[in-house]
Amino acid sequence: MATALEPIRLPDPAWQNSEVRGLLRDRDIAGVFRWVQHHSGASQARIAAQVGMTQSRVNEIMNRRREVVRLDVFERIADGLNMPADARRLLGLAPQRESRAPGAAFDLAAFPEIVRVYSDQASAAAEIQRTARSAGEIDVLAVRGLGLLGLRDSLLRPHLERGADARPRLRVLLLHPEAPAVADRAREIGESAESLSSGILLAEARLRELAEVGHVEVYRYRTLPVWRTIRLDATLYVSSFHSGWEGHESATYKVLATPYGPLFAGWRRQLDAMVTEAERII
């Protein structure tokens, strides 16, 4: 019988199954742990020892009472389970460091940060809400944000009204209701500038309600909207604004933070730069 300290090694074909590949893409660690347990016979104690956790923490994860969100923990899990390079890439990680020559160049196509593409926001909604449930930090870049934040049935609103100790830190960037870009954007979508501006002001009012009970920062930017982004810790959902369609109608890209990828880091840097130059109102 294997001891808790014996390494867990699944044969490579076990990581090629479509079921586990879907779990890896979704970063569903509860499902991955169950898969490993089923195919290796490893106990929770053995999994815990290999991934650097307590058995109680592994139990919480497997019973979906806790989710893994930190990149360093994903790395530790991948290392502890001896995931092959392909499985690590599906999880949004680079191959193990010891397998790379110092100073070696990377083929970014082999380390995809974009792990899923949805036809529109509605197709991604269930996954976004699932990820938002345990997010400690949420950033939103939008035009008016009503569909994301401002209404009771908005996409993210239910996850902003958790118990006081569990509320995420929320940072929101909305278009300045008096900026010239409001008229430009309104023309692009066939709406009046007055209507668009009113929608922004309504979203700001609703965000003030949230700010009374949680950590909420709201900023106004003035440039013509291009990207619509939702950052949930180390996961980013990105769509675009363009003439003729709203952000929620755009294709939505799921982007994961990885040690060597430029996309998540670039979008995060852009958002931080916009915050620096924007006007904070809440």
Summary of the structure (lengths in Angstrom):
residues: 282
radius of gyration: 21.0
end to end distance: 59.2
largest distance: 71.5
contacts: 852
relative contact order: 0.12
helix: 47%
strand: 16%
